[in-house]
């Protein structure tokens, strides 16, 4: 059964994506608040508000004037000249935006709305179109257990269309992969660390299964020099089991029965997900990463608009 997505005005396939549908998100993507994240000033190209990066690059130093922000003092020039100087910045019009998109097998799951992989793909397309509208360069890393596609940042609609094409053609959608020799999540994060240039805006779209200590270390390195948004995608069933009873479920190959009548089991299940989400939030707070939860049955546009419009994570 197709899932109705009100913000797109049409029905979409809940288990796969198409380039036509992702291209059609261009207008909706322009409404996302990348502009709202920018400085509250007449100039464009400045990222502030939700993220700490100013999105500007150093231009020159000039003598300090009353009213200048003391945090922008250029101490090296001040020491050399004996007179206070302040740094001047010019807007960075083509900031790299990277989309790190998880297409591992656990992402192909949902009990409501669409597969986590479909939700992640639509969110990534929206963010890509927003980046294009705001004259940023779009790149990305799309990965599964066995395949890793890397796209260097490219400006304009060409960069978004290239990302969409690579995403829709990724082998993960063929549902033939086996995870016996799966690439750990930390490897994909390491590759991101190696390609992310300082000053980038990075969106991580995943359920973050396998988020271990090594993954944390790599992400910590990335967050030191970039603005990072962690979009944690989950299905409502992952947070809480359905009412007590016996439920049959299938992965197209095997069918099993789930018994949810045991109360201690229900509580342990719920606690396990809460611990996972709380650990991610704690990590984000520690490393100044912006945390945004997204459910498989959420209105994606509304969730991104309100979530990314928030003030800096506290």
N, C-alpha and C positions, 0 to 999 in steps of 0.2 A: 504494500500500500504506500503510495507517495505521501510524503510529509509536507504539510502546508507551512510555508515560511512567510508570515504576514508581511515582513519588511521587503520581500522581493516581489510580492504580488503574484506569485505563481507557485505551482507545486514543483518539487524537486525529487530526484531519486534519493532515498535515504541511505543507500548503500554504495553509491559511486558518484563520481563527478564527471562533468563534461566541460569542454572548453567554451562552448556556447554560453552555458550558464555562468561561468566565472567571468567571461568577457562582459556579460550583461550586468555585472555588478559595478561597472565603472561609475555610473552616476551615484549610486549609493555610497561607494567608496569615497567620493569627494566630500561627503558630509561628515566623515570622521574627523575628530578634533586634532589632527596634526597641527593645524593652524592655531588651535586653542592652546596647544602645548608650547607654542612659541611665545616669545617675550611680549609682555603687555606694552607694546610700543608700535609706532607707525611702520617701522621697518619689518620686512618679512625675513624669514630664514633663521630665527632665533628660537632655540628649544629651551623652554624653562617650564614653569608650572608643575606638571606631573613629574618631570625628570630633572636631574641636577645639572646636566650638561647645558652650556649656554649656546651650543651650536654655532659658535663664532670662532674666527681665527685671528691671531694677533696681527695688527697692522703696523703700529708705530708707538713710540713713547713720546709724550709731550709734558711740559711743566705742569705740575699739580695746580689746580684751581679750586677755590672754595666751592664746596658742594660735591666734589668728586668722591666716588666711593673709595674709602681707604683700602678696601680689599683688593683693588686693582693697582695699587702702588707697585712700580717697577723698582725693586730694591737694588738691583744691580746697577741700573742707570743712576739711581739716586746716590749710591755709594761712589760711583765713578765721577759724578759731576759736583757732588756736594749740594745738590738742589733736588727737592722732591719732584719726582716724575711719576706719571700715571700711565698705565697701558691703555691703548686705544684698540678697539676690535672692529672688524668689518664682518658683515653678515656672511655666513657660509651657505651659499645658495644650493649647493649640491651635496648635501650630507648623505653618506652611505646609509641605507636602510637594509638590514639583513633579516630574512625570514628563515628561521631554523624550524623545519617542519617534520614531525614524527609520523611515519607511516608503518610502524611496526605492527605486528598482528594484534596486540591488545587494543590498538586504535580502531580496529574494525569490529566494533561492538556498540550496541545501544539497545535499550528496551523502550526508549521514548525518543521521539524526534528523529535524528539522523545519527549514523555512525560517528564516532569521535573523529575519525579520519575525514569524513565529509564536513563536519563542523569546522575542523582545523583548516581544511582547504578553502572553504568559503571565507573564513576569517582572514586567512593569508591573502586571498585575492582582494578583499576589501582594503586591507592595509596596503597592499601593493598599489592599488589604484589611488589611494590617498597620497602615498609617497610621490607618485607620478604627478598628481595634481599640484603638489607643493614643491615641484622641481627638485626632488631628491633622486638619488641614484639607487635603484633597487637591485639587490642580489639575494642569494639564498643558498641554503643547504637543505636538500630533501633526502631523507634517509629511511631505510627499513633495516631489517636484520641483516640483509645481504647486499643491498645496493645503496650507494651514496652518490647523489648528484650535487655538484657544486657549481654555482652560477656567480660569476663576478659582477659587482654592481654596474648597472648600465642605466643611463638616463632615459626619461620619457616613456611613452607607451610601449616602445620596443622592448624595454626591460621587463615590463609587466607581462606582455604577451609571451615573451620567451619563458618566463617563470611559469605561466599557466600551461604552456605547451609541455614543458618538462614535467610538471606535476601530473598532468592528465595521462602522460605516457609512461609514468613510473611503473616498473614491474610489480610493485606491491599491489596494484589494483587487480592483478590477474589471479590472486589468491592461490598461487601455487608454491609460495615460498615455504621453506622449512627452517626452523630456528635452531636446529641442532648445533650449528656452528655460528650462532648469532654474534654479530658485532656488538659489544657492550655499549651502553649509552655513553659511557665516558669517552669512547673513541670518537663518537660524533661530536661531542663537546670539545674534544681536543682539536679536531679539524676546524671547528668554528673559531677556537682561540687562535689558530694559526693564520686564519684569513681575515679576521676582524681587525680593521685598522682603527687606531685610537680616534675617538670622537664619533663612532658609528652609533646608530640607534638600532637595537637588536630586539626582535620579537621571538620568543621561544614558544612554540605551540606543541603541546604534548600532554600526556597523562603522567609523565615523569616516573613511570615504573622503572626500577633499576637505578634510581637516583642515589648512587652510593658516594662514598667519601672521595673517590677519585674524580667523579663528576663534579662534586662540590668544589674541589680544588681548582679544576679547570674554569668553572663558571666564576669563581672568585677572582681569578686572574683577568677574565674578560670584563667583569663589572668594575674593575679598578679604573679602566680607561674608556668605558663606553656606558651609554644609557641602555639598560636592559629591562625588558618587560617579560615576565613569566606568565603566560596564559595557560592556566591549569585546566585541562578539559576532562570532564568526567560525566558519567551517566548517573542518574538518581539512584539506580539499583546498587551502584558501587558504594554509596554512602549508607544505605539502609536496605535490608532485605524486605521483600513484600510481606503482607500479612501471613500469619501461620497457615501452613498448608503444604501440599506437594505440587511442585511445578516441573514441567518437562521443558527442556531446552536442547537446542541442537546447534552444531557448527557446520551443518551440511554433510558431515561425515559420520558423526556419532550423536546419539541421543541419550541424555541422562535425566535423572529425576532429582530435584532439589527439595529437601525437607527443611522447612523453616519453622517448625513447631517448637524446637528446643530453645527456650529463652536464653540460657547462657551462651549458646552458639550465636544467637542473634546479637547479643550485647558485644561479644568478642568481635564479630564481623564489623559492627558499626564502629567500635573503638579502633580497629585496625585502620580503617579509612581516615578517621579523625586524626590519628597520630601521623599518618602520612601527610595530610593537608597541613596540619599544624607545624610539622617539621619543615615543610616547604616555606611556609609563611615566616617561621623563625629565621630560616636561612636568608630569605629575601630582606627581612628587616636588618639583619646583621651586615649584609653586603650592599644595602641600598639598591636592591632590585625591586622593581615595581611588580606586585603580585595581583593577578586578575583571574578569578575563577570563571569558568564558562561551562554551562551544562549542555547536554546534547539536545535538550528541548528549549533552550533559551532563544529569544529573539536576538540574533547575532548583532545586528546593527545597533539596536538600542543598548545592548550590553556593552559593546565597545564604546559607544558614544558616552555613556554615563561613567563607565569604568576608567577610560582614558582621560576623562575630563576632571577626575578627582585631583586633589592636591597631592603633594608628595607623600608617599607611603610613610606612616608613622608607626 
